[in-house]
Each structure stands twice: as structure tokens, then as C-alpha cells.
Amino acid sequence: MLLDATQSQLVLVDYQIRLLPTIFESAVVAANAVRLGSFARLMGVPVWGTEQNPSRLGENVLEVRTLCNRTLSKMHFSAVEEGLGEWLRPPVKTPQGNARSLPKHLQKPAGGPERDMIVIAGCEAHVCLLQTALDLLEDEFDVWVVTDACGSRTERSRDAAFDRLAGAGAELVTTEMVAFEWLRTAAHPDFRAVLALIK
């Protein structure tokens, strides 16, 4: 199955000022997170951020923070425990009043099309990213982990997270895979802008 931009949401986990310098290959990880956020903004994909204990670890780096629609401050390692799931799949609002008295377009529960493809990347891969992604899988989202935009302090911890996530049913992808699957065609109106971000 390919990613579909109209069914996707992007979650950028904990690219924080005091955490990022400790991450293996942090410059590459952060640059790919910014690319992902930029692709998403171009193609109308909602972007959500999380920050673990920001009073201690600081906010997300500005380049990431400005790409996010909203940023969730959290203490749990899994952002789902702090309400991320409600951001990704808001509760359906039931119309008020007697169904017969309502116009036809109001007789069904309100809500737009569901975006159940969650593209996720972040730090640390074996802690906050892993626990958030596993909880999203448990909540029946389709989870796509962007490996080249994820990091941990050590390669071993990062790779162990990828192994566990793949075993749990997450798809492992790269930044460019996400971009080209969201585009689908060189005729896409954003193709040149995306290509410029890749190069």
C-alpha cells in the first residue's frame, strides 16, 4: 500500500533544543524532519509536534516548531497517553435536536474524511517515538516510521526500535519515499517545489 497525502497526517516527535545535540547523526535527522514538515505543508498534510518535558529539554528547534499546526507538551513518553490520538482522530460531534427536524446534511454525524495514515518521525526512536507509534498501532492507525528522520543517542537503540516497530506492523520508510508517494506523479503541481527541497 502506498501513502496517500489526502489520508495522511505527520507527527514530529521531540526534536528538542537540549535533546537533539545528543542524538546520533542529529544534523541529518533534523534536516529530514524539516523536509518532511515542508513536504506536508506544501501538500496540505496536517503536521503535529510533541515536546517531552519542555521545561527541562526545551522546545522543539524553531525550524521544526514553525512547521507544526500544534505542539503537544507531554510528560508521558507516549504522546497518545497525553491526548495525541484526539488530535489525530477528533471525536465525532453528534448533531443536536430531533433527526426529523434537521435538514438532511445535518442528520449524519459531523466530521471530515478520516486521515488514518500516520507518518511519524522523531527522537528518541527507542523511547518516545517507539511508545507513541506502538500506541497508535493499538488505536488502529496505519503507522509509517520515517527512519532517516529518527534518532537515538546510539545506533543500536535506534535500530532496535525499528526492528520492534516493523514486527508490530509499522511500515518503515525514508523521507524521499514519503515525498514521492504523496506526489504519486511528476505532473503533481508541487513536484518541482518538492524536488527543490530534496536537492
Beta strands, then each sheet from edge to edge (+ up, - down):
strand 1: 8-13
strand 2: 47-52
strand 3: 70-74
strand 4: 117-122
strand 5: 142-146
strand 6: 171-173
sheet 1: 3+ 2+ 1+ 4+ 5+ 6+
end
